[in-house]
């Protein structure tokens, strides 16, 4: 890449840069199709994330949840959008280790942990 190109990129956010895919949340959050990385701020409270419907997200859609450092004290609860939506066969997945992350992928019917 030429130096002039580097200057152009440093002044602009590319439409597909990672910053456009990262969402920081606290409390309760309802994920939407298109979310890629959800950073959970567990500093003061537990965080509950409801995944979008696996069908709405589409086959192959992947979302990664990441703890920002206090999940051992304030857990992250991952749930399907409805009680019939499972995540690796479970209704609820609990992240209870500091700095942990979990990637999930939709097969179009349910969410699978990778």
Beta strands, then each sheet from edge to edge (+ up, - down):
strand 1: 22-25
strand 2: 28-30
strand 3: 37-40
strand 4: 47-50
strand 5: 62-67
strand 6: 76-79
strand 7: 92-95
strand 8: 101-106
strand 9: 111-113
sheet 1: 1+ 3+ 5+ 8- 9+
sheet 2: 2+ 4+ 6+ 7-
end
